Amino acid sequence: MNFELTQIPERTPKPRQHGLTMVMDKGLSINEVRNFLEGSSPHVDIVKLGFGTSFVTPNLREKIEVYKNAGMPIYFGGTLFEAFLIRNKVDDYVAICKDYGIEYVEVSDGSITIPHTEKCGYIEKLTKHAIVLSEVGSKDAAHIMAPYKWIELMKAELESGATYVIAEAREAGNVGIYRGSGEVREGLVQEILTQIPEQKIIWEAPQKAQQLYFLELIGCNVNLGNIAPNEVIALEAMRIGLRGDTFYLYLDK
């Protein structure tokens, strides 16, 4: 930090096991990646090349190299995995990840429906090649799962080898653990936390109010995902009580 200030909560140091900030890159140029890393990399733990953008990103290999040279883990969005899966090309997907030096993979079923035992089989298979993040929840706003089902799926996916489970919200934060308005399904979240360790969940939280909810509920070292590149510094300030929304959160009473 740039100067001394008391009553600041302690953030887990990098490389973090929890307290993660996962950023969603939806199409940054190579120069924008360099600028982003220069300004924010100390506060970012992993970057997702969102949905299927890696398929159409110009100079993808060079872009990945910029991230890798900065020591920044990256992975392809789960939608790309699903696009290969629905075409029966999972082995091709694995080969592409190896070719590009991708060490993290996301296994999701937010756009397609597959038997859960089959999804867990893919998680188990992919753990032999990469660190697996598995996403739970549908991108279809009409598909509402009961809390017990979320817990059941998360438990099974962690047991199959996923390092973290991601609670689905899409890039807009209006499905899955949120209502269409972006409001948190509080009962769902709190019930999940009775059974699943918070350190193993990455909550997709693209909106400030959603980030604030989880900071107040879990603390400054909650895992948050789908953060916009230009919001990283603002989020880090909010995590430690240096934004109006959390100003009094850590002060002595």
C-alpha positions in Angstrom: 0.0 0.0 0.0 1.1 3.6 -0.6 0.9 4.9 3.0 0.0 3.8 6.6 -3.6 3.7 7.7 -5.0 1.9 10.7 -8.1 -0.3 10.9 -7.7 -1.7 7.5 -8.7 -5.4 7.2 -6.0 -7.9 6.2 -6.3 -9.1 2.7 -4.9 -12.6 1.9 -1.6 -12.2 0.1 -1.0 -13.4 -3.5 -1.0 -16.1 -4.7 -4.3 -16.3 -2.9 -6.4 -19.4 -2.2 -9.4 -17.3 -1.2 -10.2 -13.6 -1.4 -10.0 -14.0 -5.2 -10.9 -11.3 -7.7 -11.7 -12.9 -11.1 -11.9 -10.4 -14.0 -13.9 -10.9 -17.1 -12.1 -9.9 -20.3 -14.8 -9.5 -23.0 -12.4 -8.4 -25.7 -9.6 -6.2 -24.5 -7.0 -5.4 -27.1 -3.4 -6.3 -26.4 -2.5 -2.7 -25.5 -5.6 -2.5 -23.3 -4.4 -5.7 -21.6 -1.0 -4.2 -20.9 -2.6 -1.1 -19.5 -5.0 -3.1 -17.4 -2.2 -5.2 -16.0 0.0 -2.2 -15.3 -2.8 -0.5 -13.3 -4.6 -3.5 -11.6 -2.6 -6.7 -11.6 -1.7 -6.7 -7.9 -5.4 -7.0 -7.1 -6.4 -9.6 -9.8 -6.0 -13.3 -9.3 -7.4 -14.8 -12.5 -8.8 -13.6 -15.8 -11.5 -15.2 -17.8 -11.7 -14.6 -21.6 -15.4 -14.3 -21.5 -17.9 -16.8 -23.1 -16.6 -17.6 -26.6 -14.6 -14.5 -27.3 -11.3 -16.4 -27.6 -12.6 -17.9 -30.8 -12.8 -14.5 -32.5 -10.1 -12.5 -30.6 -7.4 -11.2 -33.0 -3.8 -12.2 -32.1 -5.1 -14.5 -29.4 -1.7 -16.2 -28.8 0.1 -12.9 -28.4 -2.6 -11.7 -26.0 -2.4 -14.8 -23.9 1.4 -14.4 -23.8 1.0 -10.9 -22.4 -1.1 -12.3 -19.5 1.3 -15.2 -19.0 4.4 -13.0 -18.9 2.7 -11.0 -16.2 2.1 -14.2 -14.2 -1.6 -13.8 -14.6 -3.6 -17.1 -14.8 -6.3 -17.0 -17.5 -8.9 -19.4 -18.8 -11.5 -19.6 -21.6 -15.1 -19.0 -20.6 -17.4 -21.9 -19.9 -19.5 -21.2 -23.0 -16.6 -22.2 -25.2 -16.3 -25.5 -23.3 -20.0 -26.1 -23.9 -19.7 -25.2 -27.6 -17.0 -28.0 -28.0 -19.0 -30.4 -25.8 -22.3 -30.1 -27.8 -20.2 -30.8 -31.0 -18.6 -33.9 -29.3 -15.2 -32.2 -29.5 -14.1 -32.2 -25.9 -10.7 -33.8 -26.7 -10.2 -31.0 -29.3 -10.9 -28.5 -26.5 -8.3 -30.1 -24.2 -5.8 -30.1 -27.1 -6.5 -26.4 -27.7 -6.0 -25.5 -24.0 -2.7 -27.4 -24.0 -1.6 -25.7 -27.3 -2.3 -22.2 -25.8 -0.8 -23.1 -22.4 -4.1 -22.6 -20.6 -3.7 -24.1 -17.1 -7.3 -23.4 -15.9 -10.5 -24.6 -17.4 -14.1 -23.9 -16.7 -16.7 -26.7 -16.9 -20.2 -25.4 -17.2 -23.7 -26.3 -18.4 -25.4 -22.9 -18.3 -26.4 -23.0 -22.0 -26.8 -26.7 -22.6 -28.3 -29.6 -20.6 -26.2 -32.6 -19.8 -26.7 -35.3 -17.1 -24.9 -34.2 -14.0 -23.0 -37.4 -13.7 -21.7 -36.7 -17.1 -20.6 -33.2 -16.2 -18.8 -34.6 -13.1 -17.1 -37.1 -15.4 -15.8 -34.1 -17.5 -14.6 -32.4 -14.3 -12.7 -35.5 -13.2 -11.2 -36.0 -16.7 -10.1 -32.4 -17.0 -8.4 -32.3 -13.6 -5.7 -34.5 -15.2 -4.9 -31.5 -17.5 -5.7 -28.3 -15.6 -7.1 -26.7 -12.5 -10.9 -27.0 -12.9 -13.4 -24.3 -12.1 -17.0 -25.6 -12.4 -19.9 -23.3 -12.8 -23.3 -24.1 -11.2 -26.5 -22.5 -12.4 -28.3 -21.8 -15.7 -28.1 -18.8 -17.9 -31.9 -19.2 -18.5 -33.7 -16.8 -16.1 -36.7 -19.1 -16.2 -34.7 -22.0 -14.8 -35.0 -21.7 -11.0 -33.3 -24.3 -8.9 -34.1 -25.0 -5.3 -31.4 -24.3 -2.8 -30.9 -28.0 -2.0 -30.2 -28.7 -5.6 -27.5 -26.0 -5.8 -25.9 -27.6 -2.7 -26.2 -31.1 -4.2 -24.5 -30.0 -7.5 -21.8 -28.0 -5.8 -20.9 -30.8 -3.4 -20.7 -33.3 -6.3 -18.6 -31.1 -8.5 -16.1 -30.3 -5.7 -15.9 -34.0 -4.9 -15.2 -34.7 -8.6 -12.1 -32.5 -8.4 -13.2 -28.9 -9.1 -10.9 -26.5 -7.1 -13.7 -23.9 -7.0 -17.4 -23.8 -7.9 -18.6 -20.6 -9.6 -22.1 -19.4 -8.7 -23.7 -18.4 -12.1 -24.9 -14.9 -12.7 -23.9 -14.1 -16.3 -21.9 -11.0 -17.2 -25.0 -8.8 -16.4 -25.7 -10.3 -12.9 -29.3 -11.0 -13.5 -29.8 -14.8 -13.4 -28.7 -17.7 -11.2 -28.1 -16.4 -7.7 -29.8 -13.1 -8.7 -33.3 -12.1 -9.7 -33.8 -10.4 -13.0 -33.5 -7.0 -11.3 -30.0 -7.9 -10.0 -31.2 -8.4 -6.5 -29.5 -11.2 -4.6 -31.5 -14.3 -3.8 -30.5 -14.0 -0.2 -32.2 -17.1 1.1 -30.5 -19.2 -1.6 -27.0 -17.7 -0.9 -27.3 -18.2 2.9 -28.5 -21.8 2.5 -25.7 -22.6 0.2 -23.2 -21.3 2.8 -24.6 -23.7 5.4 -23.2 -26.6 3.4 -20.5 -25.3 1.0 -17.3 -23.7 2.4 -17.2 -20.0 1.3 -13.6 -20.3 0.4 -14.5 -22.8 -2.4 -17.2 -20.6 -4.0 -16.6 -17.8 -6.5 -19.6 -15.6 -6.6 -20.2 -13.9 -9.9 -20.9 -10.3 -8.9 -20.6 -7.8 -11.7 -22.7 -5.1 -10.1 -21.5 -2.9 -7.2 -24.5 -3.7 -5.0 -23.9 -7.4 -5.4 -20.2 -7.0 -4.5 -21.3 -5.0 -1.4 -23.7 -7.7 -0.4 -21.0 -10.4 -0.3 -18.5 -8.2 1.4 -20.9 -7.5 4.2 -22.0 -11.1 4.4 -18.6 -12.9 4.2 -15.9 -10.2 4.6 -13.1 -8.6 2.6 -11.7 -12.0 1.5 -14.8 -13.3 -0.3 -14.2 -14.7 -3.8 -15.8 -12.5 -6.4 -16.0 -13.0 -10.2 -17.0 -11.4 -13.4 -15.5 -8.1 -12.3 -15.0 -5.5 -15.1 -11.3 -4.6 -15.8 -12.0 -0.9 -15.1 -13.7 -1.8 -11.7 -10.8 -3.7 -10.1 -9.2 -0.8 -8.1 -12.7 0.5 -7.0 -13.6 -3.1 -5.8 -10.3 -3.4 -3.9 -10.9 -0.1 -2.2 -14.4 -1.3 -1.3 -13.1 -4.6 0.0 -11.0 -2.8 2.7 -13.4 0.0 3.7 -12.1 2.8 1.6 -15.3 3.4 -0.4 -18.4 5.0 1.0 -20.4 1.8 0.9 -18.0 0.0 3.3 -16.5 3.0 5.1 -17.7 2.0 8.6 -17.5 -1.7 8.1 -14.1 -2.3 9.7 -13.8 0.7 12.0 -13.7 0.1 15.8 -17.2 0.6 17.3 
